Amino acid sequence: VSSFALQPRIRFFPCSRGNLTHLSCAPHIYFSCVHRDGTAKTETIDRVPWLEYNFNKMDYGSRPSPRLFSTHLPYYLAPRDMRNKGAKVIYVARNPKDVAVSYFHFSKHAFIFEKVPDFNILMERFLSGKVLASSWFDHIRGWFTHRADYNILFLTYEEMKKDLRSAVLKICDFLGKRLTEKELDVVVEKATFNNMKSDPRSNYEDKTCILKKGTVGDWKNIMTVAQSEKFNKVFNEKMKDLPFKFLWDLNEEI
């Protein structure tokens, strides 16, 4: 992967896990609003394949421009050519409590995950980085501290939930893509969680529903007070020098 050759107009969408939703905003901006290139019936995993999981054995090098990819890779495993700002990168982060809970539920369905029956065990592993794709804290720190090496836009899942239209406009500006008001309305509508949950192209894990609630603050339904306090302690220590502001509940203001 690190030696993957870039072509003009390539886009990457790294995420700090738990962000399978809303990553389709950029693909919709390019493809879905009017289906100009005939991708209306194309599976999401074929439109925007995972860089590190080539499930369908595609020839990534021959994909037509613009080439779009999703990834959970840390910055140091990303293609080296990205460091000369030859690609545009959209990094979507989600508050780590909801990521941990989403990871716990998702692991029950995805074959690449080890099933962990007890959330407390999962949380301990999550906080110590002993999970698939390693540490959430190291991942977001790595991409942010090396941001000068990349042409990168940082977004949070929570801001997209609070005001999806504004987030889509940020993405449009970053990608240099102008949409009409009608096209913008279509992108926003298609990128809502409820729409993607009902779309088998987005909710594709062997016909098992992998998109559950898509809300902010679901961690409150599983974490005990003691677990939350321990999580807060680790979070505050590891994130104290980074400028990210996460919402822990949808009622909070950005």
C-alpha positions in Angstrom: 0.0 0.0 0.0 2.8 2.5 0.9 4.1 2.2 -2.7 0.7 2.7 -4.3 1.2 5.2 -7.2 -1.0 8.2 -7.3 -2.7 9.7 -10.3 -4.2 13.2 -10.6 -7.5 13.7 -8.8 -7.3 10.9 -6.3 -9.2 11.3 -3.0 -8.6 9.4 0.3 -11.0 9.3 3.2 -9.2 8.2 6.4 -11.4 7.8 9.4 -10.8 7.0 13.1 -13.1 4.0 13.0 -16.8 3.9 13.7 -17.4 6.3 10.7 -18.8 4.1 8.0 -21.6 6.5 7.7 -21.3 10.0 6.1 -18.1 8.9 4.3 -20.3 8.7 1.3 -20.8 12.5 1.2 -17.8 13.0 -1.2 -18.7 10.1 -3.4 -22.2 11.5 -3.7 -20.8 14.9 -4.6 -18.9 13.3 -7.5 -21.3 10.6 -8.5 -24.7 10.3 -6.9 -26.3 13.8 -7.4 -27.0 13.2 -11.1 -25.4 9.8 -11.9 -23.6 11.4 -14.8 -21.1 8.5 -15.1 -23.7 5.7 -14.7 -22.8 4.7 -11.1 -26.4 4.8 -9.8 -26.5 1.0 -9.3 -22.8 0.6 -8.3 -22.1 -0.9 -4.9 -20.5 1.5 -2.5 -17.5 -0.8 -2.0 -16.9 -0.6 -5.8 -17.3 3.1 -6.0 -15.1 3.8 -3.1 -13.1 0.7 -2.2 -11.1 0.2 0.9 -7.4 0.8 0.2 -6.2 -1.9 2.5 -9.0 -4.4 1.8 -9.3 -5.2 -1.8 -12.3 -7.6 -1.4 -13.3 -7.7 -5.1 -9.7 -8.0 -6.4 -9.9 -4.7 -8.4 -7.1 -3.3 -10.4 -6.7 0.0 -8.4 -4.1 1.3 -10.8 -6.5 1.3 -13.7 -9.4 2.9 -12.0 -10.6 6.0 -13.9 -10.2 9.5 -12.5 -11.4 10.7 -10.1 -10.2 7.7 -8.0 -11.7 7.6 -4.5 -10.7 5.3 -1.7 -11.6 4.8 2.0 -9.1 3.7 4.6 -8.4 3.2 8.3 -4.7 3.3 7.7 -2.5 5.4 10.0 -0.6 8.2 8.2 2.7 6.2 8.1 1.2 3.4 6.1 -0.6 5.6 3.6 0.9 5.8 0.0 4.1 7.7 0.1 3.1 9.9 -2.9 0.4 11.4 -0.7 3.1 13.4 1.2 3.7 15.7 -1.8 0.1 16.7 -1.6 -0.7 14.8 -4.8 -4.0 13.6 -3.3 -6.8 15.3 -1.4 -7.5 13.7 2.0 -10.7 14.0 4.0 -10.2 12.8 7.6 -13.4 12.0 9.5 -13.1 11.6 13.3 -15.8 10.5 15.8 -15.9 10.8 19.5 -14.0 7.8 20.8 -16.7 6.7 23.3 -19.1 6.2 20.5 -16.4 4.6 18.4 -15.7 2.0 21.1 -19.4 1.2 21.5 -19.8 1.0 17.7 -16.7 -1.2 17.5 -18.2 -3.5 20.1 -21.5 -3.9 18.2 -19.9 -4.1 14.8 -17.5 -6.8 15.9 -20.5 -9.1 16.4 -21.2 -9.1 12.6 -17.9 -8.4 10.8 -15.8 -11.5 10.1 -12.5 -9.6 10.4 -13.2 -8.8 14.0 -12.6 -10.9 17.1 -15.9 -11.2 18.9 -15.6 -9.8 22.4 -18.6 -10.7 24.6 -17.9 -8.3 27.4 -17.8 -4.5 26.8 -15.4 -3.9 29.6 -12.8 -6.1 28.0 -13.3 -4.4 24.7 -13.0 -0.9 26.3 -9.7 -1.9 28.0 -8.3 -3.1 24.7 -9.6 0.0 22.9 -7.9 2.3 25.4 -4.6 0.5 25.1 -4.8 0.3 21.3 -5.0 -3.5 21.2 -7.8 -3.6 18.6 -7.9 -3.8 14.8 -6.2 -0.8 13.3 -4.5 -0.1 16.6 -4.9 3.0 18.8 -7.6 5.6 18.0 -5.5 8.1 19.9 -2.4 7.4 17.9 -4.3 7.4 14.7 -5.8 10.8 15.0 -2.6 12.3 16.5 -0.5 10.9 13.7 -2.7 12.4 10.9 -3.1 15.7 12.7 0.6 16.3 13.6 1.6 15.4 10.1 -1.1 17.5 8.4 1.4 19.8 6.8 2.6 16.9 4.7 -0.9 16.4 3.2 -3.7 18.3 1.5 -6.1 17.4 4.2 -9.5 18.4 5.5 -10.5 17.4 9.1 -14.2 16.8 9.9 -16.0 15.2 12.8 -18.9 12.8 12.6 -20.7 14.9 15.2 -20.6 18.1 13.1 -22.0 16.2 10.2 -24.8 14.9 12.3 -25.6 18.4 13.7 -25.4 20.2 10.3 -24.8 17.9 7.4 -25.5 20.6 4.8 -22.6 22.8 6.1 -20.3 19.8 6.1 -21.2 19.0 2.5 -20.4 22.6 1.6 -17.0 22.4 3.3 -16.3 19.2 1.3 -17.4 20.9 -1.9 -15.1 23.8 -1.2 -12.2 21.5 -0.4 -12.7 19.4 -3.6 -13.3 22.5 -5.7 -16.7 21.1 -6.7 -19.6 23.5 -7.4 -23.1 22.1 -7.0 -26.4 23.7 -7.8 -28.9 24.1 -4.9 -30.8 21.1 -6.3 -27.7 18.9 -6.5 -26.7 20.0 -3.0 -30.2 19.0 -1.7 -29.9 15.6 -3.3 -26.4 15.0 -1.8 -27.5 16.0 1.7 -30.6 13.8 1.4 -28.7 10.8 0.2 -26.0 11.2 2.8 -28.3 11.1 5.8 -27.9 8.1 8.1 -31.5 6.9 7.7 -31.2 6.9 3.9 -27.9 5.0 4.0 -29.3 2.5 6.5 -32.1 1.7 4.2 -29.8 1.4 1.2 -28.4 -2.1 0.7 -25.4 -0.6 -1.2 -24.3 1.1 2.0 -25.5 -1.5 4.5 -23.9 -4.4 2.6 -22.3 -6.8 5.1 -23.8 -10.0 3.7 -27.3 -8.5 4.0 -26.8 -8.1 7.8 -27.7 -4.6 9.0 -24.3 -3.1 10.0 -25.7 0.5 10.4 -27.4 0.6 13.7 -28.4 3.9 15.3 -25.9 6.4 13.9 -26.5 8.8 16.8 -24.3 10.7 19.1 -24.1 9.7 22.7 -25.0 6.0 22.4 -22.1 5.3 24.7 -24.4 6.3 27.6 -26.5 3.2 27.0 -23.7 0.8 27.7 -20.9 2.5 29.7 -21.1 2.6 33.4 -20.2 5.7 35.4 -16.9 4.1 36.4 -16.1 3.1 32.8 -17.0 6.6 31.5 -14.8 8.2 34.2 -11.8 6.0 33.3 -12.3 6.7 29.6 -12.4 10.4 30.3 -9.1 10.2 32.3 -7.3 8.5 29.4 -8.9 10.8 26.8 -7.9 14.0 28.7 -4.3 12.8 29.1 -3.8 11.7 25.5 -5.7 14.5 23.8 -4.8 17.5 26.0 -2.5 19.1 23.4 -4.7 18.5 20.4 -7.4 21.1 19.3 -10.2 18.7 18.6 -13.6 19.3 20.2 -15.8 16.3 20.3 -19.5 16.3 21.1 -20.5 13.6 23.6 -24.2 14.2 23.1 -26.3 15.7 20.3 -27.7 18.4 22.6 -24.3 19.9 23.0 -23.2 22.9 20.9 -20.3 22.6 18.5 
